[in-house]
Amino acid sequence: MKFIMDRKTTEFLVAGAGHGGLCAALHLVRAGCGVQVVESQSEETLGYDWTDVFEYPVLERNGFTPLSKDKFYPVYYPTMLPPNKKYTDCPAGSWTKRPEMYVERRELLKSLVSDCKAAGVSFIFGAKIVSPIISENKVSGLNVVTSEGENAEIFADMVIDAAGADSPVRKNLPDNFNIPKALKSGQTFYTWRGDFKKASEKEPCQPYRLYLDHKNRPGISWVITTPHCMDVLLGNSIKPLTKAEVDDALEDLRNDNPLLSADLIRGGYATIPVRRFIGLMVASGYAAVGNSAFMADPFSGSGISPSIDNGRVLSEVLMSCKGDYSVERLWEYQYRVFTRNPKAEGALYTTAAENAGSEAFKNGLLGMNPKDLNRMFVGGLIAARVGLKGVKQVFDIFIHNIPRLPLIAKIGFIAIKKAKAEKLAHKIPKEYDSAAVIAWVKKYEDFK
Ligand SMILES: Cc1cc2nc3c(=O)[nH]c(=O)nc-3n(C[C@H](O)[C@H](O)[C@H](O)COP(=O)(O)OP(=O)(O)OC[C@H]3O[C@@H](n4cnc5c(N)ncnc54)[C@H](O)[C@@H]3O)c2cc1C
């Protein structure tokens, strides 16, 4: 066993170079703390090799150098298609830009790491975290395998878990910490994602086509026309697609989208946690941020911006702890994450409670059969182009759907579930009282 870090020299150890961990690291190091990040990837291969929808003001808001605007390109609102693909109310050419932009994920991470390094954060790349070190009921470091294949222990006063949805830190915490470890059935979104060359430079009918239950599998798939390529995602909530299923789904999308060629530029499989925020994200000496705390939106899977903003919240709480990283003290971080209103800070993503509601809503929709989804489009219960409806429109939809009252009842039931999930999230205890917190976590996690 090799000791590559003296326990006294590192106050904060960040597990994985996740976005929220990097944001916390930046603020802590600027406040004069010692921070070390341990990451399994090399610096060059850090981050997914694709483009993402991104709220670029989040960088400036959190003290990062803004990326130059030429790194971004526009993203449009999606046009939804039901499983039978027969209905769309989006006329050709009516493109509306979203306030977010597309950015290459590796460019973004390169920039975050560069800011952290310039501020004094130290990085160990190519080191695989195996598990947390636990002593006296507290997380006190990480067991890692270095890039040379050696086992090593790194000690710290506090571990920030930014190692993503499958974090080996969270998964190996002792049971008595009461932190949920794994995703339950239906909480993982299995995707295959690829960029293809454009078959021609013609303008597509719609720039962003979102297919609900494509090939009758519960989930979403998309075809996005970008300035550089055709971006395809095949996603479902059951299991990863086989190679044959990917090929078959791509062929179907090619029939619909003449610009989509068979010339693959890059692509591969990935998963996203699509569930409410984790019920307990802190323990003594430990806090999870980003995907390791399931902070991505359960509907869209977007999680970069909430991870970064919540990384800053974590750093603020850590700085106020004055060396006391007990669970009682760290609870303030979780309470702030659950009760903060991102919109008040200029963000576009939803609150933790709204996320819980979204998960319930998403589960309800995924539980519907494809025929019901088709009917919802025909009756206007879902508009291909989501927008606010006036009283008259709502009344018309109601009249139009009287023959579909059982369907309306199902949707009503889903809406009630959504409201209940939100209410439960709002009931998070303000102060850390072990019994009250454990009881709330159980209710919140068990909610179906
Ligand atoms: C197909 C797909 C599309 C997406 N599209 C968007 C989008 O358009 N917009 C958006 O906002 N979000 C999107 N997301 C979600 C987004 O990727 C996450 O929400 C976001 O990355 C926040 O996660 P994170 O930074 O906490 O963790 P991650 O991005 O998972 O990073 C975790 C880090 O920890 C490292 N790590 C993991 N295990 C170990 C280990 N054992 N040892 C050392 N290091 C380790 C990893 O290498 C990685 O660098 C998408 C995700 C997927 C899969």
PDBQT file of the ligand as one rigid body, heavy atoms in Angstrom, charges set to zero:
ROOT
HETATM    1  C1  LIG A 501     -26.371  10.728 -23.834  1.00  0.00    +0.000 C 
HETATM    2  C2  LIG A 501     -26.322  11.845 -22.830  1.00  0.00    +0.000 A 
HETATM    3  C3  LIG A 501     -26.698  13.120 -23.219  1.00  0.00    +0.000 A 
HETATM    4  C4  LIG A 501     -26.686  14.172 -22.303  1.00  0.00    +0.000 A 
HETATM    5  N1  LIG A 501     -27.040  15.402 -22.720  1.00  0.00    +0.000 NA
HETATM    6  C5  LIG A 501     -26.975  16.432 -21.865  1.00  0.00    +0.000 A 
HETATM    7  C6  LIG A 501     -27.242  17.764 -22.317  1.00  0.00    +0.000 A 
HETATM    8  O1  LIG A 501     -27.500  17.992 -23.504  1.00  0.00    +0.000 OA
HETATM    9  N2  LIG A 501     -27.178  18.765 -21.408  1.00  0.00    +0.000 N 
HETATM   10  C7  LIG A 501     -26.884  18.545 -20.096  1.00  0.00    +0.000 A 
HETATM   11  O2  LIG A 501     -26.862  19.506 -19.293  1.00  0.00    +0.000 OA
HETATM   12  N3  LIG A 501     -26.627  17.302 -19.647  1.00  0.00    +0.000 NA
HETATM   13  C8  LIG A 501     -26.653  16.241 -20.492  1.00  0.00    +0.000 A 
HETATM   14  N4  LIG A 501     -26.370  14.978 -20.040  1.00  0.00    +0.000 N 
HETATM   15  C9  LIG A 501     -26.195  14.764 -18.588  1.00  0.00    +0.000 C 
HETATM   16  C10 LIG A 501     -24.835  15.197 -18.136  1.00  0.00    +0.000 C 
HETATM   17  O3  LIG A 501     -23.871  14.394 -18.782  1.00  0.00    +0.000 OA
HETATM   18  C11 LIG A 501     -24.674  15.064 -16.612  1.00  0.00    +0.000 C 
HETATM   19  O4  LIG A 501     -25.820  15.449 -15.947  1.00  0.00    +0.000 OA
HETATM   20  C12 LIG A 501     -23.517  15.959 -16.221  1.00  0.00    +0.000 C 
HETATM   21  O5  LIG A 501     -22.353  15.425 -16.800  1.00  0.00    +0.000 OA
HETATM   22  C13 LIG A 501     -23.335  16.047 -14.719  1.00  0.00    +0.000 C 
HETATM   23  O6  LIG A 501     -22.752  14.906 -14.234  1.00  0.00    +0.000 OA
HETATM   24  P1  LIG A 501     -21.425  14.964 -13.359  1.00  0.00    +0.000 P 
HETATM   25  O7  LIG A 501     -20.520  16.006 -13.862  1.00  0.00    +0.000 OA
HETATM   26  O8  LIG A 501     -21.820  14.995 -11.952  1.00  0.00    +0.000 OA
HETATM   27  O9  LIG A 501     -20.848  13.506 -13.637  1.00  0.00    +0.000 OA
HETATM   28  P2  LIG A 501     -20.192  12.896 -14.916  1.00  0.00    +0.000 P 
HETATM   29  O10 LIG A 501     -20.344  13.754 -16.108  1.00  0.00    +0.000 OA
HETATM   30  O11 LIG A 501     -20.662  11.481 -14.996  1.00  0.00    +0.000 OA
HETATM   31  O12 LIG A 501     -18.637  12.901 -14.532  1.00  0.00    +0.000 OA
HETATM   32  C14 LIG A 501     -18.142  12.015 -13.564  1.00  0.00    +0.000 C 
HETATM   33  C15 LIG A 501     -16.636  12.004 -13.643  1.00  0.00    +0.000 C 
HETATM   34  O13 LIG A 501     -16.149  11.072 -12.683  1.00  0.00    +0.000 OA
HETATM   35  C16 LIG A 501     -15.199  10.234 -13.296  1.00  0.00    +0.000 C 
HETATM   36  N5  LIG A 501     -15.220   8.924 -12.656  1.00  0.00    +0.000 N 
HETATM   37  C17 LIG A 501     -16.231   8.041 -12.665  1.00  0.00    +0.000 A 
HETATM   38  N6  LIG A 501     -15.864   6.913 -12.018  1.00  0.00    +0.000 NA
HETATM   39  C18 LIG A 501     -14.597   7.125 -11.588  1.00  0.00    +0.000 A 
HETATM   40  C19 LIG A 501     -13.675   6.314 -10.858  1.00  0.00    +0.000 A 
HETATM   41  N7  LIG A 501     -13.955   5.067 -10.460  1.00  0.00    +0.000 N 
HETATM   42  N8  LIG A 501     -12.470   6.853 -10.575  1.00  0.00    +0.000 NA
HETATM   43  C20 LIG A 501     -12.143   8.114 -10.979  1.00  0.00    +0.000 A 
HETATM   44  N9  LIG A 501     -12.970   8.903 -11.679  1.00  0.00    +0.000 NA
HETATM   45  C21 LIG A 501     -14.190   8.416 -11.976  1.00  0.00    +0.000 A 
HETATM   46  C22 LIG A 501     -15.633  10.154 -14.754  1.00  0.00    +0.000 C 
HETATM   47  O14 LIG A 501     -14.565   9.783 -15.594  1.00  0.00    +0.000 OA
HETATM   48  C23 LIG A 501     -16.131  11.563 -15.005  1.00  0.00    +0.000 C 
HETATM   49  O15 LIG A 501     -15.111  12.412 -15.439  1.00  0.00    +0.000 OA
HETATM   50  C24 LIG A 501     -26.316  13.924 -20.954  1.00  0.00    +0.000 A 
HETATM   51  C25 LIG A 501     -25.891  12.647 -20.564  1.00  0.00    +0.000 A 
HETATM   52  C26 LIG A 501     -25.863  11.621 -21.498  1.00  0.00    +0.000 A 
HETATM   53  C27 LIG A 501     -25.371  10.262 -21.054  1.00  0.00    +0.000 C 
ENDROOT
TORSDOF 0
